[in-house]
Amino acid sequence: MHDQPAHPSSSRTTAPAQVLAVGDAARWPEWLEALVAGGNRVEVLPDAHRAFVRCVERWIDVVVVDASTALDATEPLERLRRLSPSTRILVIGPESALEAVPLEDGAVQAISGESSAREFLERVREGVQACRVDRERRERIEQLRGLAQRIRGGEPSHQTLDGWLSAMSPASQSSLSCLDALRKAIGRELDALTASRETADFITRCLPDAVVAIWLAGPGTQFGLAACSGGAGPQADAVVRLMARVERSLLPDRVVVGGILGTQDAMTWGAPDDAHELGGRWAMLAPCRSDGRCHAAILILGGREPRPVPAQTALDSVRTLLGAHLARIERVHLRAQPAWPPPAAEEPEDPPSDDLMF
């Protein structure tokens, strides 16, 4: 079971910490008082079973457990770990007791009972930050997995890659009608998300075996995933990890100011553990530029057949069209919400002059 969001993501970095204190320790009153004084929500519980119930009811960032309680309640704490894997567990006690506490992958940490309140607060703060980063990561993976596994609808306009490439080739008489189909599909939209999804669906209708992802450019070098289309099937986890690595490593540095990137082996962009799923599959990554800036980026993950030479030309036509449309959306929004200049300060009136005759 995965953590379920209880409030918007934008508030996670500023929301008070949700802390459970389980068991008893001599210095807890001083420590917990400092937590409450810092604006955090703290609840004291007598046993680990009730802590498990609280994690079912709502998000919990950190669970602070007395060492003797942790050793006597390994089963409910293990269930808590499976229920809420992002929650950090801090075990407090003497050094002799802490040696017997199993510490796993940083989610369970030990704090000496002789620590000061300041040290305790710092450990809780680190635990809250680690919990929220991990929870955000897990939700992101679930979102990407759901997008990668989404079932396409509608009939494909071309059943094979060769058909799409020949239709999109500049030398083809049908290239204009193919581009017009995409232009009409997104031309009615003044919403960048919808236009991105229409484009991703269009490409996957043309390339039934491909997975397509589109990111929208944000402030600076930030990108946000806007659309994903195609059926990754049992390889969805590997595709998700590839998309995450592309977003983190390739988009900020190489795509914003460059042309189309291509590879005959997607493993060069993927994680080493995904060699079986990604090895030998071709991929292309294209920025959608217009008006001198990058508005989006398109990733196409193909199959294991060699990437045809005209594929880059076909993708270039699509990215140019989407980039121009996103630039138009931005211009329309700027016209709809103009940045009015601030009102000028009122100048004092000139005193009447004796030289003026009325």
WOSUL-V77843 format. One line per field, one symbol per residue. ss: DSSP state (a for helix, b for strand, c for the rest). phi: phi as a letter, one per 30 degrees, with the letter a starting at -180 (. if undefined). psi: psi as a letter, one per 20 degrees, with the letter a starting at -180 (. if undefined). A space follows every 10 residues. Layout:
ss=???
phi=???
psi=???
//
This chain:
ss=ccccccccaa accccccbbb bbcccccaaa aaaaaaaccc bbbbbccaaa aaaaaaaccc cbbbbbaaaa aacaaaaaaa aaaccccbbb bbbcaaaacc cccccccbbb bbccccaaaa aaaaaaaaaa aaaaaaaaaa aaaaaaaacc cccccccccc aaaaaaaacc ccccaaaaaa aaaaaaaccc caaaaaaaaa aaaaaacccc bbbbbbbccc ccbbbbbbbc ccaaaaaaaa aaaaaaaaaa aaaaaccccc bbbccaaacc caaaaaaacc ccbbbbbbbb ccbbbbbbbb bccccccccc aaaaaaaaaa aaaaaaaaaa aaaaaacccc cccccccccc cccccccc
phi=.cdcdcaedd cddcdddcbc ccjbbdcded ddddddddic cbbcbdbddd dddddddadb dbccbdeddd ddbddddddd dddbdddccc ccldeddddd ddcbhidcbc bddcdddddd dddddddddd dddddddddd ddddddddcd ddbicddbdb dedddddcde dddcdddddd dddddcddcc cddddddddd ddddddbdcc cbbbccdcdi cdbbdcabbj cdidcddddd ddddddddcc ddcccecccd cbbdbdddcc dedcdddcei cdabbbdcca hibdcabccc ccccdedded dddddddddd dddddddded ddddddbddd dddddddddd decdddcc
psi=qqqppirqhi ihiiqqqopp opbqqhjggg ghhhghhjjq opppqhrhgh hgghhhhrpp gpoppqghgh hilhghhhhg hhgmihpppo ppaqhhhhhi ppppkihpqq ppijqrhghg hghgghgggh ghgggggghg ghghghghjp pqrrpqhpir ghggghhiph iqhihghghh ggghhihipk phgghghggg hgghhhnhjr ppqpqqpbqc kqqpphqpqq ohcijgghgg hggghghhhg ghghhgjabp pqqioihiia qhikhhhipi pqqqppqoqq kjrphrqppp oaaiqqpqgi hhgghhgghg ggghghhggg hghhhhmqnq qqpqppqqqq qqqiipp.
//
